[in-house]
Amino acid sequence: MTESRAAGGFCQVAATLSPAGVAQRAAIRRHLLTLVRRRRAVHRSVQAMTVVTALLLLAVVLRGPFVAGTLPSSHQPAPAAEPPFPVAVAIVRDDPTVMSRALLEDGELLALLHGAGRDAGLLRTGGRALVTAAVVDDWHSSAP
């Protein structure tokens, strides 16, 4: 017997086989090819089933609630409830005179501050009017 290396790196032995050895080698080869083909077929079937299952699941998720033509009960709108108080609707239009009524004279501002218990003075400088005391509460404070 002589050894030689094939292209794949496997060691091949050149040997002469008896007719029984040749028949046994052929039977082993047929058996192995059958196993390989069966394994490939199973693998392809599993791949195909996985794709089909994923597509069906996607179809159910995307279209499932709408197939019957109605939404599931968790998506149904709640029935309209009567409000606990009377509802009134008013239409408010722009009023160009609102700013003229909202402007205060210095004396009116100081009188309103005094009436609210926030005595302060008024300082005019550089075209601005400043109140000389803290007359507003901090945004997080509720007490005056």
Rosetta blueprint (number, residue, H / E / L):
1 M L
2 T E
3 E E
4 S E
5 R E
6 A L
7 A L
8 G L
9 G L
10 F L
11 C E
12 Q E
13 V E
14 A E
15 A L
16 T L
17 L L
18 S L
19 P H
20 A H
21 G H
22 V H
23 A H
24 Q H
25 R H
26 A H
27 A H
28 I H
29 R H
30 R H
31 H H
32 L H
33 L H
34 T H
35 L H
36 V H
37 R H
38 R H
39 R H
40 R H
41 A H
42 V H
43 H H
44 R H
45 S H
46 V H
47 Q H
48 A H
49 M H
50 T H
51 V H
52 V H
53 T H
54 A H
55 L H
56 L H
57 L H
58 L H
59 A H
60 V H
61 V H
62 L H
63 R H
64 G H
65 P H
66 F H
67 V H
68 A L
69 G L
70 T L
71 L L
72 P L
73 S H
74 S H
75 H H
76 Q L
77 P L
78 A L
79 P L
80 A L
81 A L
82 E L
83 P L
84 P L
85 F L
86 P L
87 V L
88 A L
89 V L
90 A L
91 I L
92 V L
93 R L
94 D L
95 D L
96 P L
97 T L
98 V H
99 M H
100 S H
101 R H
102 A H
103 L L
104 L L
105 E L
106 D H
107 G H
108 E H
109 L H
110 L H
111 A H
112 L H
113 L H
114 H H
115 G H
116 A L
117 G L
118 R L
119 D L
120 A L
121 G L
122 L E
123 L E
124 R E
125 T E
126 G L
127 G L
128 R E
129 A E
130 L E
131 V E
132 T L
133 A L
134 A L
135 V L
136 V L
137 D L
138 D L
139 W L
140 H L
141 S L
142 S L
143 A L
144 P L
